[in-house]
């Protein structure tokens, strides 16, 4: 949602960003949250989206959105094994 606002409202875009016919308005971006809830995004991917700037593949359907991580620099720090 923020990525689309950055693109349409603030003219901030990544080189991979493209215009779309669905999320150019504030109202449409607000509806996106409901569609994401109805779709699929793996739990690990949610963390990557928040903590990193991954390259995503997004399938948009009339009633849901599916998100896949294509590329990310994110890595989870190793757990401490101090005893």
N, C-alpha and C positions, 0 to 999 in steps of 0.2 A: 504494500500500500504506500509506504513512504517513498519507495523507488519511483512509483508512478507520479506521486506528488512532486518529487524532485524534478522529474522530466517535464511535466506539464506546467507546474506553477513557478518553480524556481530556475528553470532552464539549466539544471545541473544534470548532465548525463554521462554515462559510461560509454566507451566506444562500442560496446555491444548493444546498447539500448536502441530500441526501435519504437516508433509511434505505433499505437494500436487504436482500434475503433471502439474499445470497450471502457477504458479507464481514464478518459480525458477530463471527466467532470468530478467534482468533489463528491457528489451523490453516488456516482458509479463506484468510486473508490471505497466509499462507506459500505456499499453492498458486497464488495470483494471479501470483507471479513467473514460474512455469513457463508459465502461460497467456499472459502478456504476451510471453514469448520466442517462443511459437508463433504469435502474432498479428502485427498490423502497427501500427507507430507510426513515422512518418517520422523520419529522423535529426535534422532540425532541430527536430522536436517534442520529442524527448528533452531537448534542451538547454533549451528553453523550460520544460518541466515542472520541471527541476531549478533553473533560474535565476529563474523567475517564479512567479506564482500564477495560471495561466490557467484559463479556463472550458473544461472538456473535455466531449466527448460520448464515452461509452464503451459499446461494444457487447460484451456478454458472451455467449459461446457455450460449449457443453460442453467444447470442446477448445482454445479460444483467445479472446483479447480484442483488439479493435481500438480504437484511441484516435485521436480527432481533436481538434485545437485549434479551439475556436469563437471564443474571444476572448482576447487577451493584450495586455499593455502592453509586452511585451519588444521590444527593438530591438537589433540587433547594432551595436556601435560601428563607425564607419568605420575602415577600415585606414589606417594612417599612410602618407603618400606622401613622407616626408622623403627627400631625395636628397643 
